[in-house]
Amino acid sequence: LMNPKYIEVTGFFTPRGGISIYPYCNYGRPGTEYAEMAKDRMRTHR
């Protein structure tokens, strides 16, 4: 269905009176420069 070279998804969930959750996921196609970029982005994500 999808064949991305690089994809990044971030979510911000802030319930009223609860704990905030910030999920983050990324993917770089193995064997391409995007795989290394995904590792770097994951390492430096805040």
For each residue, the residues with C-beta under 8 A, 3 or more apart:
1:
2: 7
3:
4: 7 27 29
5: 28 29 32 34
6: 26 27 28 29 34 37 38
7: 2 4 26 27
8: 24 25 26 27 38 41
9: 23 24 25 26
10: 22 23 24
11: 21 22 23 24
12: 20 22
13: 20 21 22 23
14: 20
15: 18 19 20
16:
17:
18: 15
19: 15
20: 12 13 14 15
21: 11 13
22: 10 11 12 13
23: 9 10 11 13
24: 8 9 10 11 42 45
25: 8 9
26: 6 7 8 9 38 41 42 45
27: 4 6 7 8 38
28: 5 6 32 33 34 35 36 37 38 39
29: 4 5 6 32 34 35
30: 35
31: 35
32: 5 28 29 35
33: 28 36 37
34: 5 6 28 29 37 38
35: 28 29 30 31 32 38 39
36: 28 33 39 40
37: 6 28 33 34 40 41
38: 6 8 26 27 28 34 35 41 42
39: 28 35 36 42 43
40: 36 37 43 44
41: 8 26 37 38 44 45
42: 24 26 38 39 45
43: 39 40
44: 40 41
45: 24 26 41 42
46:
